[in-house]
Amino acid sequence: MEKIENRLNRFNLTEAQKEKYAAICKQMQSASAKPKADLRKLAKRISFAGFVKGMKKLILTDKEIRKGNTSLCLVPVGWTESLMNIRSLTGACPAPQMQSLGVITVYKPADVDAKPYLTVFDVLAQIPAEFADRVSAFCLRLEDKFELNGYNLVLQAYEYNVELFAK
């Protein structure tokens, strides 16, 4: 915690901002400490979904999703595979009718010059407890130019917008 406080003190932050960032750092630490066995249980019932254009391309940015001409599909991926680099949509199928539970922010520590890398386990570890029993799928809803705009220098982490769904 001292390391986090030292980092936060390097920036000209208000006390409220320091408290907010300290809480997010605790959230990231808690997520990294979750047992893999618990995450595997969640992964068996929570699927990765994505907005797909013509069953050929996975759309990750919110702006492109809102343009339309996409459909929500369940996309099979490995639990530790990067969700940012899915090239094959083999096995993807239209998602059943689902209700959005809202969008959460998932944080993934990374060096400033590191490429974004997010896995199913990273997301599952940060799903809030109040949603955990209801979530059946999630998808990425990234902002435009994510590699530039999605990095939080204060936290030294990427911030991913993740939409949660229930059947």
Phi, psi and chi 1 to 4 in degrees:
 res  aa     phi    psi   chi1   chi2   chi3   chi4
   1 MET       -  -33.0 -161.6   61.2 -160.6      -
   2 GLU   -62.3  -38.8 -177.3  179.9  -34.5      -
   3 LYS   -61.5  -41.9 -177.1  179.2  174.9 -176.5
   4 ILE   -64.4  -46.3  -66.8  166.5      -      -
   5 GLU   -60.7  -41.0  -71.8  176.0   13.3      -
   6 ASN   -62.3  -41.4  -71.3  -20.9      -      -
   7 ARG   -64.2  -45.5 -176.1 -179.5  -21.9  140.0
   8 LEU   -63.9  -32.6  -65.9  177.9      -      -
   9 ASN   -70.8  -17.1  -72.8  -27.7      -      -
  10 ARG   -72.9  -18.2  -77.6 -172.1  -90.3  156.0
  11 PHE  -104.5  153.9  -63.8   90.0      -      -
  12 ASN   -85.2   79.2 -171.9   18.7      -      -
  13 LEU  -109.1  149.5  -57.5  172.6      -      -
  14 THR   -75.8  167.0   65.4      -      -      -
  15 GLU   -62.0  -37.9  -76.4  -54.7  -49.7      -
  16 ALA   -63.3  -41.9      -      -      -      -
  17 GLN   -65.6  -41.4  -70.4  171.3  -41.7      -
  18 LYS   -60.9  -41.8  -74.2 -179.3 -175.3  179.1
  19 GLU   -64.0  -42.5  -72.7  175.7   22.0      -
  20 LYS   -61.0  -49.8  172.5 -171.3  165.7 -167.4
  21 TYR   -66.9  -35.8  -74.7  126.7      -      -
  22 ALA   -63.8  -39.7      -      -      -      -
  23 ALA   -65.0  -39.7      -      -      -      -
  24 ILE   -66.4  -40.0  -66.9  169.9      -      -
  25 CYS   -62.2  -40.0  -71.4      -      -      -
  26 LYS   -63.7  -39.9  -74.4  179.5 -173.3  174.9
  27 GLN   -60.6  -44.1  173.5 -173.2  -27.4      -
  28 MET   -65.5  -40.7  -73.3 -169.3  -65.1      -
  29 GLN   -64.5  -42.9  -73.5  176.1  -24.4      -
  30 SER   -62.5  -42.4  173.8      -      -      -
  31 ALA   -63.1  -41.1      -      -      -      -
  32 SER   -70.3  -18.8   68.2      -      -      -
  33 ALA   -93.2   -4.1      -      -      -      -
  34 LYS   -66.5  136.5  -73.0 -161.5  176.0  169.7
  35 PRO   -64.6  137.7  -18.8   28.8      -      -
  36 LYS   -58.5  -33.8  -68.5  -71.4 -174.8 -146.2
  37 ALA   -62.0  -40.1      -      -      -      -
  38 ASP   -65.6  -40.6  -67.5   -9.8      -      -
  39 LEU   -67.6  -36.1  -63.1  176.4      -      -
  40 ARG   -63.8  -39.1  -78.1 -172.5 -166.8   95.0
  41 LYS   -61.0  -45.4  -74.4  178.6 -170.8  174.3
  42 LEU   -63.5  -42.0  -73.8  174.7      -      -
  43 ALA   -64.2  -24.9      -      -      -      -
  44 LYS   -72.0  -23.0  -72.6  180.0 -178.0  177.9
  45 ARG  -118.1   -8.0   65.7  173.7 -174.2   79.0
  46 ILE  -114.0  120.9  -60.7  175.3      -      -
  47 SER   -98.7  155.1  -57.5      -      -      -
  48 PHE   -84.2  130.4  173.6   65.5      -      -
  49 ALA  -120.9  156.5      -      -      -      -
  50 GLY  -151.0  154.1      -      -      -      -
  51 PHE   -84.3  125.3  -74.9   89.3      -      -
  52 VAL  -118.1  138.3  174.5      -      -      -
  53 LYS  -106.0  114.3 -164.4  172.8 -142.3  171.9
  54 GLY    60.6   25.9      -      -      -      -
  55 MET    54.1   23.7  -67.9  -54.8  -78.0      -
  56 LYS  -120.5  -29.4  -66.1  179.5 -177.5  174.8
  57 LYS  -137.5  130.9 -177.8  179.0  177.5 -170.3
  58 LEU   -82.8  126.2 -176.4   65.1      -      -
  59 ILE   -99.9  125.3  -53.1  -62.5      -      -
  60 LEU  -109.3  -20.1  -60.6  176.5      -      -
  61 THR   -91.0  140.1   62.5      -      -      -
  62 ASP   -59.8  -38.9 -164.4   48.8      -      -
  63 LYS   -61.4  -44.7 -177.9  178.5  177.7 -178.4
  64 GLU   -67.6  -36.9  -74.1  -66.5  -45.0      -
  65 ILE   -63.9  -43.2  -68.3  167.2      -      -
  66 ARG   -67.9  -21.6  -78.1 -173.8  -87.8  125.0
  67 LYS   -64.7  -24.1  -79.5 -175.8 -178.8  177.4
  68 GLY    96.1 -166.6      -      -      -      -
  69 ASN    58.9   26.0  -63.7  -29.9      -      -
  70 THR  -125.7  157.3   60.6      -      -      -
  71 SER  -131.5  145.8   54.0      -      -      -
  72 LEU   -78.0  124.5 -173.1   63.2      -      -
  73 CYS  -128.3  150.9  -67.5      -      -      -
  74 LEU   -84.5  127.5  -61.1  179.5      -      -
  75 VAL  -119.0  115.3 -179.3      -      -      -
  76 PRO   -70.0  128.3   16.6  -19.7      -      -
  77 VAL  -141.6  157.1  -65.5      -      -      -
  78 GLY   -72.9  151.7      -      -      -      -
  79 TRP   -64.5  -25.3  -63.3  -24.6      -      -
  80 THR  -112.9    8.0   58.1      -      -      -
  81 GLU   -75.4  145.1 -178.9  179.9   -8.1      -
  82 SER   -70.3  121.8  174.5      -      -      -
  83 LEU   -71.9  -13.9  -59.0  176.4      -      -
  84 MET   -82.0  -14.0  -58.2  -63.8  -65.8      -
  85 ASN  -126.0   33.4  -63.5  -43.9      -      -
  86 ILE   -75.8  118.2  -64.4  173.2      -      -
  87 ARG  -104.2  -34.0  -59.1  -75.7 -179.1 -115.4
  88 SER  -100.9  131.4  172.4      -      -      -
  89 LEU  -105.6   20.8  -65.2  176.5      -      -
  90 THR   -60.7  128.4  -56.9      -      -      -
  91 GLY    90.2   -7.2      -      -      -      -
  92 ALA   -68.5  141.0      -      -      -      -
  93 CYS  -141.3  152.0   61.9      -      -      -
  94 PRO   -54.8  136.8  -24.2   34.2      -      -
  95 ALA   -74.9  146.9      -      -      -      -
  96 PRO   -66.6  167.8   22.9  -29.9      -      -
  97 GLN   -58.0  123.0 -174.1   66.6   29.7      -
  98 MET  -132.2  155.6  -67.8 -167.9  -79.5      -
  99 GLN  -106.2  133.5  168.1 -168.7   -8.1      -
 100 SER   -73.2  132.7  175.3      -      -      -
 101 LEU   -95.5   -8.6  -63.8  172.5      -      -
 102 GLY   122.2  179.5      -      -      -      -
 103 VAL  -113.1  132.5  176.9      -      -      -
 104 ILE  -114.4  165.4   62.5  168.7      -      -
 105 THR  -107.0  127.0  -57.0      -      -      -
 106 VAL  -109.7  133.3  171.3      -      -      -
 107 TYR  -108.9  138.0  -60.7   91.0      -      -
 108 LYS  -133.4  112.6  173.4   73.1  177.3 -157.2
 109 PRO   -56.7  141.2  -21.9   31.8      -      -
 110 ALA  -161.8  151.0      -      -      -      -
 111 ASP   -69.1  157.8  -68.9  -29.3      -      -
 112 VAL   -55.2  -39.6  173.8      -      -      -
 113 ASP   -96.6    9.2   57.5   -9.8      -      -
 114 ALA   -81.4  145.3      -      -      -      -
 115 LYS   -72.4  147.0  -70.4  -92.4 -172.5 -153.8
 116 PRO   -61.3  138.4  -16.5   26.1      -      -
 117 TYR  -148.3  110.2 -169.4   93.3      -      -
 118 LEU  -128.3  136.5 -175.0   72.2      -      -
 119 THR  -116.7  168.3   68.9      -      -      -
 120 VAL   -57.6  -44.1  169.1      -      -      -
 121 PHE   -60.5  -38.9  -81.3  171.7      -      -
 122 ASP   -59.3  -42.5  -65.7  -31.5      -      -
 123 VAL   -70.6  -49.2  174.4      -      -      -
 124 LEU   -59.2  -34.5  -62.4  178.4      -      -
 125 ALA   -67.8  -18.3      -      -      -      -
 126 GLN  -114.8    9.7  -66.5 -173.9   49.9      -
 127 ILE   -69.8  125.3  -68.0  176.2      -      -
 128 PRO   -59.1  144.4  -21.0   31.3      -      -
 129 ALA   -55.0  -35.5      -      -      -      -
 130 GLU   -67.9  -16.0   62.8  -93.6   20.9      -
 131 PHE  -105.6  -19.5  -67.0  120.7      -      -
 132 ALA   -51.3  -40.8      -      -      -      -
 133 ASP   -75.6  -20.5  -68.6  -21.3      -      -
 134 ARG  -100.0  -21.1  -62.6 -179.4   10.2 -147.9
 135 VAL   -70.2  132.6  174.4      -      -      -
 136 SER  -119.4  -16.1   58.5      -      -      -
 137 ALA  -159.7  163.1      -      -      -      -
 138 PHE  -146.9  155.4   69.1   89.0      -      -
 139 CYS  -141.7  161.6   76.5      -      -      -
 140 LEU   -86.5  139.7  -62.2  177.2      -      -
 141 ARG  -132.4   71.1  -57.7  -72.4  -60.2 -113.3
 142 LEU   -80.7  154.4  -54.0  178.6      -      -
 143 GLU   -79.7  162.1   59.9 -176.3   87.2      -
 144 ASP   -60.8  150.0  -72.0  -19.0      -      -
 145 LYS    52.2   48.1  -60.5  178.6 -175.4  170.2
 146 PHE   -55.3  -40.9  177.0   76.7      -      -
 147 GLU   -59.9  -28.7  -73.6 -166.1   32.7      -
 148 LEU   -91.4  -47.5  -64.8  174.1      -      -
 149 ASN   -87.7  -16.4  -60.6  -29.7      -      -
 150 GLY   -87.8   -2.1      -      -      -      -
 151 TYR   -94.8  130.1 -169.5   78.7      -      -
 152 ASN  -103.3  109.6 -174.9  -47.9      -      -
 153 LEU   -64.4  -37.8 -170.6   59.2      -      -
 154 VAL   -63.5  -44.9  174.1      -      -      -
 155 LEU   -82.6  -16.2  -66.4  172.3      -      -
 156 GLN    53.9   52.6  -66.4 -178.9  -17.6      -
 157 ALA  -154.4  153.6      -      -      -      -
 158 TYR   -84.0  145.6  -81.5  102.1      -      -
 159 GLU  -111.5  114.7  -62.7  177.6  -27.7      -
 160 TYR  -106.5  128.9  -61.2   85.9      -      -
 161 ASN   -84.3  126.1  -66.2  -32.8      -      -
 162 VAL  -127.4  124.1  175.0      -      -      -
 163 GLU   -92.2  133.5 -173.7  169.1    9.8      -
 164 LEU  -102.6  143.4  -55.4  176.3      -      -
 165 PHE  -128.8  150.2  -64.5   96.5      -      -
 166 ALA  -124.4  149.6      -      -      -      -
 167 LYS   -75.3      -  -71.8 -175.7 -177.4  175.4
